[in-house]
Amino acid sequence: MSSATLSTSMKGKGPLCRFLLDDPAGKWLLIAVFAVSIIVSGLNQFVPEGSALHVSSYTVTLLGKYLCFGLLALALDLVWGYCGILSLGHGAFFALGGYAMGMYLMRQIGDRGVYGNPELPDFMVFLNWQELPWYWQGFDSFWFAMFMVALVPGLLAFLFGWLAFRSRVTGVYLSIITQALTYALMLMFFQNDFGFGGNNGLTDFKDILGFSLQSDSTRVVLLMLSALALGLGYLLCRWLVNSRYGRVLMAVRDAESRTRFIGYRVEHYKLVAFVVSAILAGIAGALYVPQVGIINPGEFSPINSIELVVWVAVGGRGTLYGAIIGALLVNYAKTWFTGAMPDAWLFALGALFVVTTLWLPRGVVGLYEQAKKRFIKPSSGTQDKEVVDHGR
């Protein structure tokens, strides 16, 4: 089918249909994510534990973690791959979303805690706090907590982006400032007096919406919610970058000064992308916490944000689906290395980044596209189109 016929046939189709036709790689990635999630969930729920086909709860949780990391990588690729903002502080938004979820889960423990106080979390009782801080109020409500999961990272990104982008801070300077932001938050959350559990963080969660977090069925539901959030996040980002807004965003990435000179408010476009990216990162953190059972200040560590950049670079920035692939591949490699050769993981990660920077600038996705062009012969229709284009 020619491109003209394809565009004609797509007229009147819905946005989802156009996405499926325009983005086959993203379509197949999402299909694979949902298929694997459903298969793993089914093998965990319906196959007896003694069977060789049974999937353990550990594997279900591990896959859920990977999908959360995929959503986090997707969030970074939106601003780095399509706007040119290399953020070295996206781990802060991830951690803030995680802490919002952790605060809700701590409020659900009630009198089952170690110290038996239904109002105060155990670490507050241990530190002789007499009443619940004002910023913990409302977190006994699930919907309030979910609202804060989006609001807190989004508000921080808005305030930071408004000041940075209006001041025209770009390039390596912006990257350093974002890293300083997440480092400052890490030091703040390490303080016991700050009211978030200090270096131990928040842990020992029991229930979510009345369902036990230790239950296999709850873990399966969290896995499927992680897959759904990743799919919806991908559709949102794809819609943004394919819209007129996305075209302006890429113009800002490629020639910011020229885009500003022709009349666009560059800082507004960058700010919207930065806030949307922060909210997606916060949602990823909120889904991550109930699956791993803990959130502590270590999630703010700058090394986590740097590692996130490696995920996106390995997968292929500026593609969205490449960022997800990179997150899945690198985290699987991390799981294997930390089990087989724990001391070698950081060296392997550094070597991977060097190899990607020097020989794979477009990541795994770019390598695949090069191999496809080299080994797969184009169809006759494609050859005819190339001859016509050359004749023009």
One Martini backbone bead per residue (centre of mass of N, CA, C, O) as a GRO file, in nm:
protein
  392
    1MET     BB    1   0.096   0.036   0.024
    2SER     BB    2   0.076   0.349  -0.012
    3SER     BB    3   0.104   0.647   0.149
    4ALA     BB    4  -0.153   0.773   0.028
    5THR     BB    5  -0.344   0.537   0.090
    6LEU     BB    6  -0.289   0.528   0.394
    7SER     BB    7  -0.381   0.820   0.461
    8THR     BB    8  -0.669   0.779   0.351
    9SER     BB    9  -0.748   0.531   0.537
   10MET     BB   10  -0.699   0.710   0.813
   11LYS     BB   11  -0.936   0.864   0.775
   12GLY     BB   12  -1.145   0.878   1.060
   13LYS     BB   13  -0.969   0.771   1.259
   14GLY     BB   14  -0.857   0.702   1.545
   15PRO     BB   15  -0.588   0.752   1.753
   16LEU     BB   16  -0.532   0.449   1.805
   17CYS     BB   17  -0.521   0.358   1.509
   18ARG     BB   18  -0.292   0.548   1.423
   19PHE     BB   19  -0.087   0.430   1.618
   20LEU     BB   20  -0.082   0.136   1.509
   21LEU     BB   21   0.020   0.234   1.219
   22ASP     BB   22   0.269   0.435   1.298
   23ASP     BB   23   0.368   0.228   1.561
   24PRO     BB   24   0.482  -0.081   1.555
   25ALA     BB   25   0.691  -0.102   1.784
   26GLY     BB   26   0.508  -0.004   2.014
   27LYS     BB   27   0.285  -0.210   1.973
   28TRP     BB   28   0.459  -0.472   2.023
   29LEU     BB   29   0.557  -0.395   2.301
   30LEU     BB   30   0.281  -0.380   2.443
   31ILE     BB   31   0.193  -0.663   2.375
   32ALA     BB   32   0.427  -0.802   2.522
   33VAL     BB   33   0.377  -0.688   2.804
   34PHE     BB   34   0.086  -0.800   2.838
   35ALA     BB   35   0.142  -1.095   2.776
   36VAL     BB   36   0.351  -1.150   2.998
   37SER     BB   37   0.175  -1.059   3.236
   38ILE     BB   38  -0.054  -1.265   3.192
   39ILE     BB   39   0.114  -1.524   3.199
   40VAL     BB   40   0.244  -1.485   3.477
   41SER     BB   41  -0.020  -1.460   3.632
   42GLY     BB   42  -0.139  -1.737   3.553
   43LEU     BB   43   0.103  -1.914   3.661
   44ASN     BB   44   0.064  -1.814   3.957
   45GLN     BB   45  -0.255  -1.877   4.003
   46PHE     BB   46  -0.311  -2.175   3.827
   47VAL     BB   47  -0.038  -2.302   3.918
   48PRO     BB   48   0.110  -2.511   4.096
   49GLU     BB   49   0.392  -2.501   4.293
   50GLY     BB   50   0.512  -2.790   4.199
   51SER     BB   51   0.534  -2.686   3.927
   52ALA     BB   52   0.736  -2.595   3.654
   53LEU     BB   53   0.525  -2.350   3.563
   54HIS     BB   54   0.555  -2.199   3.809
   55VAL     BB   55   0.528  -1.868   3.933
   56SER     BB   56   0.667  -1.668   4.139
   57SER     BB   57   0.638  -1.393   4.339
   58TYR     BB   58   0.916  -1.280   4.275
   59THR     BB   59   0.874  -1.258   3.967
   60VAL     BB   60   0.633  -1.073   3.973
   61THR     BB   61   0.776  -0.840   4.122
   62LEU     BB   62   1.010  -0.804   3.923
   63LEU     BB   63   0.837  -0.726   3.679
   64GLY     BB   64   0.703  -0.482   3.811
   65LYS     BB   65   0.964  -0.323   3.846
   66TYR     BB   66   1.042  -0.304   3.549
   67LEU     BB   67   0.788  -0.142   3.462
   68CYS     BB   68   0.847   0.102   3.638
   69PHE     BB   69   1.118   0.164   3.500
   70GLY     BB   70   0.996   0.206   3.221
   71LEU     BB   71   0.830   0.458   3.299
   72LEU     BB   72   1.072   0.626   3.390
   73ALA     BB   73   1.223   0.622   3.117
   74LEU     BB   74   0.996   0.753   2.955
   75ALA     BB   75   1.001   1.023   3.108
   76LEU     BB   76   1.292   1.101   3.026
   77ASP     BB   77   1.262   1.082   2.712
   78LEU     BB   78   1.071   1.321   2.677
   79VAL     BB   79   1.301   1.540   2.765
   80TRP     BB   80   1.559   1.430   2.622
   81GLY     BB   81   1.473   1.324   2.330
   82TYR     BB   82   1.255   1.590   2.268
   83CYS     BB   83   1.407   1.851   2.442
   84GLY     BB   84   1.715   1.831   2.566
   85ILE     BB   85   1.677   1.736   2.874
   86LEU     BB   86   1.926   1.656   3.104
   87SER     BB   87   1.826   1.472   3.367
   88LEU     BB   88   1.978   1.415   3.709
   89GLY     BB   89   1.670   1.413   3.892
   90HIS     BB   90   1.435   1.191   3.848
   91GLY     BB   91   1.454   1.035   4.119
   92ALA     BB   92   1.291   1.241   4.286
   93PHE     BB   93   1.008   1.191   4.163
   94PHE     BB   94   0.999   0.894   4.224
   95ALA     BB   95   1.031   0.921   4.537
   96LEU     BB   96   0.787   1.104   4.595
   97GLY     BB   97   0.575   0.903   4.498
   98GLY     BB   98   0.665   0.682   4.699
   99TYR     BB   99   0.610   0.842   4.962
  100ALA     BB  100   0.310   0.885   4.922
  101MET     BB  101   0.244   0.583   4.929
  102GLY     BB  102   0.386   0.518   5.202
  103MET     BB  103   0.202   0.694   5.378
  104TYR     BB  104  -0.052   0.536   5.328
  105LEU     BB  105   0.054   0.255   5.423
  106MET     BB  106   0.119   0.347   5.715
  107ARG     BB  107  -0.183   0.424   5.788
  108GLN     BB  108  -0.281   0.108   5.762
  109ILE     BB  109  -0.158  -0.030   6.017
  110GLY     BB  110  -0.203   0.083   6.291
  111ASP     BB  111  -0.238  -0.137   6.573
  112ARG     BB  112  -0.015  -0.341   6.421
  113GLY     BB  113   0.211  -0.222   6.533
  114VAL     BB  114   0.468  -0.226   6.752
  115TYR     BB  115   0.322   0.022   6.936
  116GLY     BB  116  -0.002   0.047   6.889
  117ASN     BB  117  -0.053   0.315   6.717
  118PRO     BB  118  -0.310   0.429   6.504
  119GLU     BB  119  -0.187   0.724   6.429
  120LEU     BB  120   0.116   0.658   6.454
  121PRO     BB  121   0.395   0.585   6.342
  122ASP     BB  122   0.644   0.403   6.478
  123PHE     BB  123   0.881   0.609   6.445
  124MET     BB  124   0.735   0.834   6.605
  125VAL     BB  125   0.712   0.688   6.872
  126PHE     BB  126   1.018   0.637   6.908
  127LEU     BB  127   1.064   0.973   6.886
  128ASN     BB  128   0.830   1.115   7.060
  129TRP     BB  129   0.582   1.178   6.916
  130GLN     BB  130   0.255   1.336   6.972
  131GLU     BB  131   0.188   1.409   6.665
  132LEU     BB  132   0.068   1.456   6.362
  133PRO     BB  133   0.169   1.592   6.100
  134TRP     BB  134   0.032   1.798   5.867
  135TYR     BB  135   0.162   1.635   5.609
  136TRP     BB  136  -0.008   1.362   5.703
  137GLN     BB  137  -0.267   1.460   5.636
  138GLY     BB  138  -0.494   1.241   5.448
  139PHE     BB  139  -0.329   0.952   5.413
  140ASP     BB  140  -0.584   0.763   5.480
  141SER     BB  141  -0.646   0.834   5.184
  142PHE     BB  142  -0.617   0.711   4.875
  143TRP     BB  143  -0.698   0.955   4.687
  144PHE     BB  144  -0.516   1.160   4.818
  145ALA     BB  145  -0.251   1.012   4.767
  146MET     BB  146  -0.280   1.006   4.453
  147PHE     BB  147  -0.279   1.310   4.423
  148MET     BB  148   0.009   1.347   4.550
  149VAL     BB  149   0.169   1.179   4.346
  150ALA     BB  150   0.123   1.412   4.128
  151LEU     BB  151   0.159   1.690   4.272
  152VAL     BB  152   0.445   1.696   4.396
  153PRO     BB  153   0.620   1.648   4.142
  154GLY     BB  154   0.478   1.862   3.965
  155LEU     BB  155   0.536   2.110   4.147
  156LEU     BB  156   0.841   2.089   4.152
  157ALA     BB  157   0.878   2.104   3.843
  158PHE     BB  158   0.746   2.378   3.807
  159LEU     BB  159   0.928   2.551   3.989
  160PHE     BB  160   1.198   2.470   3.867
  161GLY     BB  161   1.132   2.525   3.564
  162TRP     BB  162   1.050   2.821   3.584
  163LEU     BB  163   1.328   2.923   3.680
  164ALA     BB  164   1.519   2.787   3.469
  165PHE     BB  165   1.381   2.864   3.192
  166ARG     BB  166   1.366   3.173   3.236
  167SER     BB  167   1.694   3.175   3.275
  168ARG     BB  168   1.823   2.990   3.052
  169VAL     BB  169   1.893   2.703   3.151
  170THR     BB  170   2.138   2.485   3.010
  171GLY     BB  171   2.262   2.192   2.979
  172VAL     BB  172   2.498   2.119   3.211
  173TYR     BB  173   2.375   2.312   3.419
  174LEU     BB  174   2.101   2.173   3.445
  175SER     BB  175   2.208   1.896   3.528
  176ILE     BB  176   2.346   1.989   3.791
  177ILE     BB  177   2.093   2.104   3.929
  178THR     BB  178   1.928   1.841   3.936
  179GLN     BB  179   2.135   1.691   4.108
  180ALA     BB  180   2.124   1.885   4.349
  181LEU     BB  181   1.829   1.843   4.416
  182THR     BB  182   1.838   1.537   4.489
  183TYR     BB  183   2.057   1.566   4.706
  184ALA     BB  184   1.903   1.755   4.897
  185LEU     BB  185   1.666   1.559   4.945
  186MET     BB  186   1.829   1.332   5.067
  187LEU     BB  187   1.932   1.489   5.316
  188MET     BB  188   1.650   1.560   5.424
  189PHE     BB  189   1.535   1.257   5.451
  190PHE     BB  190   1.760   1.165   5.662
  191GLN     BB  191   1.611   1.319   5.867
  192ASN     BB  192   1.433   1.257   6.150
  193ASP     BB  193   1.283   1.547   6.180
  194PHE     BB  194   1.118   1.532   5.900
  195GLY     BB  195   0.905   1.269   5.904
  196PHE     BB  196   1.034   0.991   5.713
  197GLY     BB  197   1.236   0.782   5.887
  198GLY     BB  198   1.490   0.843   5.766
  199ASN     BB  199   1.716   0.598   5.678
  200ASN     BB  200   1.475   0.378   5.688
  201GLY     BB  201   1.208   0.487   5.634
  202LEU     BB  202   0.945   0.307   5.474
  203THR     BB  203   0.782   0.016   5.623
  204ASP     BB  204   0.590  -0.258   5.688
  205PHE     BB  205   0.364  -0.328   5.509
  206LYS     BB  206   0.022  -0.454   5.470
  207ASP     BB  207  -0.196  -0.271   5.312
  208ILE     BB  208  -0.432  -0.228   5.020
  209LEU     BB  209  -0.749  -0.168   5.031
  210GLY     BB  210  -0.756  -0.438   5.231
  211PHE     BB  211  -0.509  -0.579   5.095
  212SER     BB  212  -0.267  -0.796   5.099
  213LEU     BB  213   0.076  -0.768   5.012
  214GLN     BB  214   0.136  -1.094   5.044
  215SER     BB  215  -0.045  -1.156   4.822
  216ASP     BB  216  -0.060  -1.289   4.511
  217SER     BB  217  -0.302  -1.128   4.398
  218THR     BB  218  -0.187  -0.847   4.461
  219ARG     BB  219   0.069  -0.873   4.288
  220VAL     BB  220  -0.080  -0.912   4.021
  221VAL     BB  221  -0.231  -0.644   4.020
  222LEU     BB  222   0.023  -0.465   4.028
  223LEU     BB  223   0.135  -0.567   3.763
  224MET     BB  224  -0.106  -0.478   3.582
  225LEU     BB  225  -0.090  -0.178   3.663
  226SER     BB  226   0.193  -0.133   3.550
  227ALA     BB  227   0.123  -0.204   3.257
  228LEU     BB  228  -0.099   0.009   3.225
  229ALA     BB  229   0.071   0.259   3.290
  230LEU     BB  230   0.273   0.216   3.061
  231GLY     BB  231   0.071   0.226   2.828
  232LEU     BB  232  -0.053   0.507   2.889
  233GLY     BB  233   0.215   0.662   2.891
  234TYR     BB  234   0.288   0.601   2.600
  235LEU     BB  235   0.040   0.725   2.463
  236LEU     BB  236   0.083   1.008   2.570
  237CYS     BB  237   0.367   1.060   2.454
  238ARG     BB  238   0.299   0.998   2.158
  239TRP     BB  239   0.085   1.219   2.130
  240LEU     BB  240   0.268   1.458   2.194
  241VAL     BB  241   0.500   1.411   1.971
  242ASN     BB  242   0.274   1.404   1.723
  243SER     BB  243   0.210   1.681   1.770
  244ARG     BB  244   0.250   2.010   1.751
  245TYR     BB  245   0.397   2.026   2.016
  246GLY     BB  246   0.618   1.815   1.941
  247ARG     BB  247   0.743   1.975   1.708
  248VAL     BB  248   0.832   2.213   1.881
  249LEU     BB  249   1.002   2.051   2.080
  250MET     BB  250   1.211   1.958   1.864
  251ALA     BB  251   1.294   2.244   1.787
  252VAL     BB  252   1.412   2.310   2.062
  253ARG     BB  253   1.626   2.089   2.058
  254ASP     BB  254   1.772   2.180   1.778
  255ALA     BB  255   1.665   2.515   1.795
  256GLU     BB  256   1.608   2.729   2.032
  257SER     BB  257   1.670   3.015   1.931
  258ARG     BB  258   1.506   3.001   1.666
  259THR     BB  259   1.234   2.938   1.801
  260ARG     BB  260   1.224   3.202   1.964
  261PHE     BB  261   1.252   3.409   1.722
  262ILE     BB  262   0.963   3.307   1.586
  263GLY     BB  263   0.765   3.317   1.877
  264TYR     BB  264   0.821   3.107   2.088
  265ARG     BB  265   0.756   2.980   2.414
  266VAL     BB  266   0.986   2.781   2.524
  267GLU     BB  267   0.940   2.754   2.834
  268HIS     BB  268   0.653   2.631   2.811
  269TYR     BB  269   0.720   2.370   2.662
  270LYS     BB  270   0.926   2.264   2.870
  271LEU     BB  271   0.742   2.267   3.120
  272VAL     BB  272   0.530   2.065   3.033
  273ALA     BB  273   0.722   1.825   2.992
  274PHE     BB  274   0.841   1.824   3.280
  275VAL     BB  275   0.576   1.775   3.435
  276VAL     BB  276   0.482   1.517   3.297
  277SER     BB  277   0.738   1.356   3.365
  278ALA     BB  278   0.713   1.378   3.677
  279ILE     BB  279   0.440   1.234   3.704
  280LEU     BB  280   0.528   0.965   3.583
  281ALA     BB  281   0.748   0.914   3.794
  282GLY     BB  282   0.556   0.915   4.041
  283ILE     BB  283   0.386   0.671   3.951
  284ALA     BB  284   0.617   0.471   3.946
  285GLY     BB  285   0.682   0.497   4.250
  286ALA     BB  286   0.397   0.411   4.357
  287LEU     BB  287   0.416   0.117   4.227
  288TYR     BB  288   0.687   0.023   4.358
  289VAL     BB  289   0.650   0.017   4.670
  290PRO     BB  290   0.435  -0.223   4.718
  291GLN     BB  291   0.635  -0.437   4.580
  292VAL     BB  292   0.901  -0.390   4.775
  293GLY     BB  293   0.828  -0.255   5.080
  294ILE     BB  294   0.999   0.023   5.025
  295ILE     BB  295   1.114   0.361   5.138
  296ASN     BB  296   1.407   0.560   5.087
  297PRO     BB  297   1.662   0.796   5.047
  298GLY     BB  298   1.818   0.625   4.831
  299GLU     BB  299   1.628   0.711   4.585
  300PHE     BB  300   1.780   1.004   4.565
  301SER     BB  301   2.023   0.914   4.446
  302PRO     BB  302   2.221   1.015   4.186
  303ILE     BB  303   2.289   0.730   4.071
  304ASN     BB  304   1.999   0.664   3.980
  305SER     BB  305   1.979   0.889   3.763
  306ILE     BB  306   2.222   0.794   3.598
  307GLU     BB  307   2.116   0.511   3.539
  308LEU     BB  308   1.871   0.610   3.380
  309VAL     BB  309   2.034   0.725   3.144
  310VAL     BB  310   2.145   0.451   3.056
  311TRP     BB  311   1.884   0.319   2.974
  312VAL     BB  312   1.812   0.519   2.746
  313ALA     BB  313   2.076   0.493   2.583
  314VAL     BB  314   2.063   0.189   2.528
  315GLY     BB  315   1.783   0.187   2.384
  316GLY     BB  316   1.700   0.483   2.274
  317ARG     BB  317   1.667   0.794   2.219
  318GLY     BB  318   1.377   0.929   2.078
  319THR     BB  319   1.143   0.664   2.093
  320LEU     BB  320   1.042   0.542   2.385
  321TYR     BB  321   1.066   0.230   2.342
  322GLY     BB  322   1.373   0.227   2.395
  323ALA     BB  323   1.362   0.304   2.695
  324ILE     BB  324   1.213   0.051   2.787
  325ILE     BB  325   1.414  -0.157   2.684
  326GLY     BB  326   1.655  -0.054   2.847
  327ALA     BB  327   1.533  -0.099   3.129
  328LEU     BB  328   1.490  -0.404   3.103
  329LEU     BB  329   1.780  -0.493   3.029
  330VAL     BB  330   1.949  -0.363   3.259
  331ASN     BB  331   1.786  -0.487   3.501
  332TYR     BB  332   1.837  -0.777   3.427
  333ALA     BB  333   2.144  -0.756   3.441
  334LYS     BB  334   2.154  -0.671   3.736
  335THR     BB  335   2.026  -0.924   3.855
  336TRP     BB  336   2.240  -1.119   3.749
  337PHE     BB  337   2.501  -0.987   3.860
  338THR     BB  338   2.418  -0.970   4.169
  339GLY     BB  339   2.412  -1.290   4.177
  340ALA     BB  340   2.690  -1.378   4.032
  341MET     BB  341   2.851  -1.065   4.027
  342PRO     BB  342   2.843  -0.819   4.244
  343ASP     BB  343   3.126  -0.660   4.191
  344ALA     BB  344   3.069  -0.617   3.859
  345TRP     BB  345   2.836  -0.421   3.794
  346LEU     BB  346   2.962  -0.133   3.777
  347PHE     BB  347   3.157  -0.208   3.551
  348ALA     BB  348   2.941  -0.295   3.348
  349LEU     BB  349   2.790  -0.027   3.339
  350GLY     BB  350   3.025   0.149   3.242
  351ALA     BB  351   3.086  -0.013   2.983
  352LEU     BB  352   2.807   0.021   2.856
  353PHE     BB  353   2.820   0.331   2.830
  354VAL     BB  354   3.072   0.349   2.655
  355VAL     BB  355   2.972   0.177   2.419
  356THR     BB  356   2.724   0.346   2.356
  357THR     BB  357   2.868   0.619   2.304
  358LEU     BB  358   3.076   0.516   2.076
  359TRP     BB  359   2.886   0.275   1.902
  360LEU     BB  360   2.568   0.348   2.027
  361PRO     BB  361   2.400   0.633   1.992
  362ARG     BB  362   2.101   0.470   1.936
  363GLY     BB  363   2.124   0.204   2.042
  364VAL     BB  364   1.943  -0.077   2.003
  365VAL     BB  365   1.753   0.043   1.792
  366GLY     BB  366   1.974   0.138   1.595
  367LEU     BB  367   2.100  -0.142   1.548
  368TYR     BB  368   1.848  -0.271   1.426
  369GLU     BB  369   1.811  -0.075   1.188
  370GLN     BB  370   2.083  -0.135   1.055
  371ALA     BB  371   2.038  -0.440   1.015
  372LYS     BB  372   1.783  -0.415   0.840
  373LYS     BB  373   1.912  -0.251   0.605
  374ARG     BB  374   2.138  -0.471   0.541
  375PHE     BB  375   1.957  -0.765   0.539
  376ILE     BB  376   1.689  -0.628   0.434
  377LYS     BB  377   1.503  -0.628   0.168
  378PRO     BB  378   1.333  -0.432  -0.013
  379SER     BB  379   1.058  -0.378  -0.154
  380SER     BB  380   0.932  -0.307  -0.460
  381GLY     BB  381   0.771  -0.060  -0.368
  382THR     BB  382   1.013   0.083  -0.238
  383GLN     BB  383   1.191   0.094  -0.491
  384ASP     BB  384   0.998   0.256  -0.669
  385LYS     BB  385   0.991   0.504  -0.483
  386GLU     BB  386   1.295   0.565  -0.498
  387VAL     BB  387   1.301   0.616  -0.805
  388VAL     BB  388   1.100   0.849  -0.807
  389ASP     BB  389   1.252   1.031  -0.608
  390HIS     BB  390   1.512   1.045  -0.781
  391GLY     BB  391   1.376   1.170  -1.035
  392ARG     BB  392   1.298   1.438  -0.878
   0.00000   0.00000   0.00000
